[in-house]
Amino acid sequence: MPEGLANENDRTALVAIKVVHTIAWAIFAGCILAIPLASLQGWHRVAAWLIVIVAGEVFVLVVNQMRCPLTAVAARYTEDRRDNFDIYLPEWLARYNKHIFGTFYLAGIVFAVACWVGG
């Protein structure tokens, strides 16, 4: 059994949390990457909805001191605290995720507004 896991039930719970967390991450990352693509197509309403959806996630992160609530849930099942202990991402991506996708998100918003204003 991997170090830090108390029993098989904890391991199963942690795997389930990591799967859900990874799916949620993929959805939000996809939304962020789709913002400029929607804007390029002139789908301004779609881009706006994508911005709003991600803003909801940003709000959740802000309320939780910039941590996903699933991180706290995963922490109940392991003593591991590597940057990716709670999600199936490479450790470097888990570490810099907010920086990378935060930059893409802000750039996407600027691009969407520029496309909308520029017509």
MOJODA-V768280 format. One record per residue. N is the residue number from 1. RES is the residue in one letter. OMEGA is omega in whole degrees, -180 to 180 (none if undefined). NEAR is the number of other ideal C-beta (glycine too) atoms within 8 Angstrom. D_FIRST is the distance of its C-alpha to the first C-alpha in whole Angstrom. Layout:
N|RES|OMEGA|NEAR|D_FIRST + N|RES|OMEGA|NEAR|D_FIRST
This chain:
1|M|-180|6|0 + 2|P|180|5|4 + 3|E|177|6|6 + 4|G|178|6|9 + 5|L|-174|11|7 + 6|A|-178|4|9 + 7|N|-178|7|8 + 8|E|178|6|8 + 9|N|177|6|11 + 10|D|179|11|11 + 11|R|179|12|9 + 12|T|179|8|12 + 13|A|-179|10|14 + 14|L|178|12|13 + 15|V|180|8|13 + 16|A|179|8|17 + 17|I|180|13|18 + 18|K|178|12|17 + 19|V|180|9|19 + 20|V|-179|9|22 + 21|H|180|15|22 + 22|T|177|11|22 + 23|I|178|8|25 + 24|A|178|10|27 + 25|W|-178|11|27 + 26|A|179|8|28 + 27|I|-179|8|31 + 28|F|177|12|32 + 29|A|177|9|32 + 30|G|177|8|34 + 31|C|-179|11|36 + 32|I|-179|13|37 + 33|L|-179|10|37 + 34|A|-177|11|40 + 35|I|-180|17|42 + 36|P|178|12|44 + 37|L|177|8|44 + 38|A|180|13|46 + 39|S|178|15|48 + 40|L|179|7|49 + 41|Q|-177|6|50 + 42|G|179|6|52 + 43|W|-173|8|50 + 44|H|179|11|50 + 45|R|178|6|49 + 46|V|179|9|46 + 47|A|179|17|45 + 48|A|178|9|46 + 49|W|177|8|44 + 50|L|178|13|41 + 51|I|-180|12|42 + 52|V|179|8|42 + 53|I|180|10|38 + 54|V|177|13|37 + 55|A|176|8|39 + 56|G|177|8|37 + 57|E|177|9|34 + 58|V|177|9|35 + 59|F|178|8|37 + 60|V|179|10|33 + 61|L|180|11|32 + 62|V|180|7|35 + 63|V|-178|5|35 + 64|N|179|10|31 + 65|Q|177|3|32 + 66|M|174|6|31 + 67|R|175|8|27 + 68|C|178|10|26 + 69|P|178|8|26 + 70|L|177|12|23 + 71|T|179|10|21 + 72|A|179|9|22 + 73|V|180|8|20 + 74|A|-178|14|17 + 75|A|177|10|17 + 76|R|-171|6|17 + 77|Y|179|11|13 + 78|T|174|10|12 + 79|E|178|5|13 + 80|D|178|7|13 + 81|R|173|5|17 + 82|R|-177|7|18 + 83|D|-178|7|20 + 84|N|-178|12|18 + 85|F|-173|10|15 + 86|D|-175|11|17 + 87|I|178|11|19 + 88|Y|174|7|18 + 89|L|172|10|21 + 90|P|-175|6|21 + 91|E|-179|9|21 + 92|W|-180|7|25 + 93|L|176|10|26 + 94|A|-179|12|24 + 95|R|-174|8|25 + 96|Y|-176|8|29 + 97|N|-177|10|29 + 98|K|178|8|31 + 99|H|-177|7|34 + 100|I|-175|9|34 + 101|F|173|11|34 + 102|G|177|8|36 + 103|T|178|8|38 + 104|F|-179|10|38 + 105|Y|180|12|39 + 106|L|178|8|42 + 107|A|178|9|43 + 108|G|178|15|43 + 109|I|179|10|45 + 110|V|179|8|48 + 111|F|180|11|48 + 112|A|179|16|48 + 113|V|179|8|51 + 114|A|178|8|53 + 115|C|-179|13|53 + 116|W|-179|10|54 + 117|V|-178|6|57 + 118|G|170|5|58 + 119|G|none|4|58
